[in-house]
């Protein structure tokens, strides 16, 4: 792994070290700080606001975790800050504020959410902010176009491609053509993306893509590890795990 040893040194807490039953919600300042204090690296997700800010949040819509509804992308940052999360006093925070909070104490992995369209503004924003701040940071995405944009805009920023089997009945992939699904599943995008690491679903680690990545000298991260069985698969096939629901 060489220059990426820091990214594979400590297990990665998925969306921070969250516990909804204890009032610690994913992708909030509390969940991120809790993970760092426990000695784990952190993975967060970012979405773009209506006014072009990168905000820490996983879902495209507000409905699951907050008292509001509708797309995150239709709200300005100031509006989002007024929205209450359910079961916690935490509020929305930006990528820059997350970088301040982590402060280089642990590795931070930023997943760039995408609708698989042509809008690459969020990728540009993340590339700009992570390059400006430096430190133990990396970015990744399911979308090869996003990863290719990271390569162009911030070639020294460690970047990863995320993948899985892309089940045909999964609505998340409904907008992807069969050709784009095949390219993602088989890493045919490699000449454009040139990822530094692969981030692959824990249930699909025996797929050919994992073997291809290893043959090309790339380390493998796996997600989301939740059970002892998942952990055993991760130990067998991967170099790093993104975990949730327990403390490894």
C-alpha positions in Angstrom: 0.0 0.0 0.0 2.9 2.3 0.6 1.8 5.9 0.5 -1.8 4.9 1.6 -0.7 3.1 4.7 -2.4 5.8 6.8 -5.8 5.0 5.1 -5.6 1.4 6.1 -4.2 1.7 9.6 -7.4 1.9 11.6 -10.9 0.5 10.9 -13.3 3.1 9.4 -16.5 4.1 11.2 -19.4 4.2 8.7 -20.9 7.7 8.9 -19.1 8.2 12.2 -19.6 6.1 15.4 -23.4 6.5 15.5 -26.0 4.9 17.7 -29.6 6.1 17.1 -30.8 4.4 20.3 -28.4 6.6 22.2 -29.3 9.7 20.3 -26.2 9.8 18.2 -27.2 10.1 14.5 -25.1 9.3 11.5 -23.1 12.0 9.7 -23.4 14.5 12.6 -20.7 16.3 14.5 -21.3 14.0 17.5 -20.9 10.8 15.5 -17.8 12.0 13.8 -16.1 13.2 17.0 -17.1 10.0 18.8 -15.3 7.9 16.2 -12.2 10.0 16.3 -12.1 10.0 20.1 -12.4 6.2 20.0 -9.4 6.0 17.7 -11.2 5.1 14.4 -10.9 6.6 11.0 -14.2 8.1 9.7 -16.2 7.9 6.5 -18.8 10.6 5.8 -21.1 11.4 2.9 -21.6 14.7 1.3 -24.4 16.2 -0.7 -24.6 19.6 -2.4 -26.9 22.4 -1.2 -28.8 24.8 -3.4 -26.1 27.4 -2.9 -23.2 25.2 -3.7 -21.9 24.1 -0.3 -20.8 20.5 0.4 -22.9 19.4 3.4 -22.4 16.2 5.4 -25.5 14.0 4.8 -26.1 10.7 3.2 -29.6 10.7 1.7 -30.9 12.7 -1.3 -33.9 13.7 0.8 -34.4 15.0 4.3 -37.3 12.7 5.3 -35.5 9.8 7.0 -33.5 11.6 9.6 -35.0 15.1 10.1 -38.2 16.9 10.9 -38.3 18.2 7.3 -38.9 16.7 3.9 -37.8 17.1 0.3 -34.4 17.1 -1.5 -31.3 18.4 0.2 -30.2 20.0 -3.1 -33.2 22.3 -3.0 -32.2 23.9 0.3 -29.6 26.6 0.9 -27.1 25.9 3.7 -28.8 28.5 6.0 -32.1 26.8 5.6 -30.6 23.4 6.4 -29.0 24.7 9.6 -32.5 25.6 10.8 -33.7 22.0 10.3 -33.7 19.7 13.4 -32.6 16.1 13.2 -34.8 13.6 15.0 -33.5 12.4 18.4 -30.5 14.7 18.6 -29.6 18.3 19.1 -27.0 18.1 16.3 -27.5 20.2 13.2 -26.2 20.1 9.7 -22.5 20.9 9.2 -20.3 21.4 6.2 -17.4 19.5 4.8 -15.1 22.3 6.0 -16.5 22.2 9.5 -16.0 18.4 9.5 -12.4 18.9 8.5 -12.0 21.3 11.4 -13.6 18.9 13.8 -11.4 15.9 12.8 -8.3 18.1 12.6 -6.1 15.5 11.2 -6.4 13.3 14.3 -7.6 10.3 12.2 -8.1 9.6 8.5 -11.2 11.0 6.9 -12.9 9.4 3.9 -15.4 11.5 2.0 -18.0 9.7 -0.1 -19.3 12.0 -2.8 -23.0 11.2 -3.5 -24.2 11.3 -7.1 -27.3 10.9 -9.2 -25.1 9.6 -12.0 -25.8 12.6 -14.2 -23.5 15.2 -15.7 -23.4 17.7 -12.8 -19.9 17.5 -11.3 -20.0 20.6 -9.1 -19.9 18.6 -5.9 -16.9 16.7 -7.1 -15.2 20.0 -7.9 -16.0 21.4 -4.5 -14.7 18.4 -2.6 -11.5 18.3 -4.7 -11.0 22.0 -4.0 -11.6 21.8 -0.2 -9.6 18.6 0.4 -6.7 19.7 -1.6 -6.6 23.0 0.2 -6.7 21.4 3.6 -4.4 18.5 3.1 -3.9 15.9 5.8 -5.0 12.3 6.0 -8.0 12.6 3.7 -9.4 10.7 0.7 -12.5 10.8 -1.5 -14.5 8.1 -3.2 -17.7 7.7 -5.1 -19.9 5.1 -6.9 -19.9 7.3 -9.9 -16.9 6.8 -12.3 -17.5 10.3 -13.7 -17.0 11.8 -10.2 -13.8 9.8 -9.7 -12.5 10.8 -13.1 -13.3 14.5 -12.2 -11.3 14.0 -9.0 -8.4 12.7 -11.0 -8.4 15.8 -13.3 -8.9 18.4 -10.6 -6.9 16.9 -7.7 -4.5 14.2 -9.1 -2.6 13.9 -5.8 -5.8 13.5 -3.7 -6.2 9.7 -2.9 -9.4 8.6 -4.7 -11.4 5.4 -4.6 -14.2 3.8 -6.7 -17.1 2.2 -4.9 -18.8 -0.8 -6.3 -21.0 -3.8 -5.8 -23.0 -6.3 -7.9 -25.6 -3.6 -8.9 -28.8 -5.7 -8.4 -31.2 -5.0 -11.3 -34.2 -4.7 -8.9 -32.4 -2.0 -6.7 -34.1 1.3 -7.3 -30.9 3.2 -6.5 -29.4 2.0 -9.8 -32.6 2.6 -11.9 -31.1 5.5 -13.7 -28.0 3.6 -14.9 -28.1 2.0 -18.3 -27.0 -1.7 -18.6 -23.8 -0.5 -20.2 -22.9 1.8 -17.4 -23.8 -0.9 -14.8 -21.5 -3.3 -16.6 -18.7 -0.8 -16.7 -19.0 -0.1 -13.0 -19.2 -3.8 -12.1 -16.2 -4.8 -14.3 -14.0 -1.7 -13.8 -14.1 -0.8 -17.5 -13.9 2.8 -16.4 -10.4 2.3 -15.2 -8.5 4.2 -17.9 -10.5 7.3 -17.0 -10.7 6.9 -13.2 -7.3 5.3 -12.2 -8.5 4.9 -8.6 -5.9 4.5 -5.8 -8.1 2.0 -4.0 -11.3 -0.1 -4.5 -14.2 0.1 -2.1 -16.4 -3.0 -2.6 -19.5 -4.4 -1.0 -18.7 -7.0 1.7 -21.2 -9.4 0.1 -19.5 -9.2 -3.3 -15.9 -9.6 -2.4 -15.4 -12.7 -4.5 -16.3 -10.8 -7.7 -13.8 -10.5 -10.5 -13.4 -6.7 -9.9 -11.7 -7.4 -6.6 -9.2 -9.7 -8.2 -8.6 -7.2 -11.0 -7.9 -4.4 -8.6 -5.4 -6.6 -6.7 -3.7 -7.5 -10.0 -3.3 -3.8 -10.7 -1.7 -3.3 -7.3 -4.7 -1.5 -5.6 -5.7 -2.2 -2.0 -9.3 -3.2 -1.3 -11.6 -1.5 1.3 -15.0 -3.2 2.0 -18.3 -2.0 3.3 -20.5 -2.2 5.3 -19.3 -4.7 7.9 -22.0 -5.3 10.5 -21.7 -8.9 11.7 -19.0 -11.4 12.7 -19.5 -13.1 9.3 -18.9 -9.9 7.5 -15.8 -9.3 9.6 -14.5 -12.7 8.7 -15.1 -12.1 4.9 -13.4 -8.7 5.2 -10.3 -10.3 6.9 -10.1 -12.9 4.1 -10.6 -10.7 1.0 -10.0 -7.0 2.0 -7.3 -4.8 3.4 -9.7 -2.4 5.3 -13.3 -2.3 6.5 -15.9 0.3 6.9 -17.9 -0.9 9.9 -21.2 -0.1 11.7 -23.0 -1.3 14.8 -20.1 -2.6 16.8 -16.5 -1.7 17.8 -13.8 -3.8 16.2 
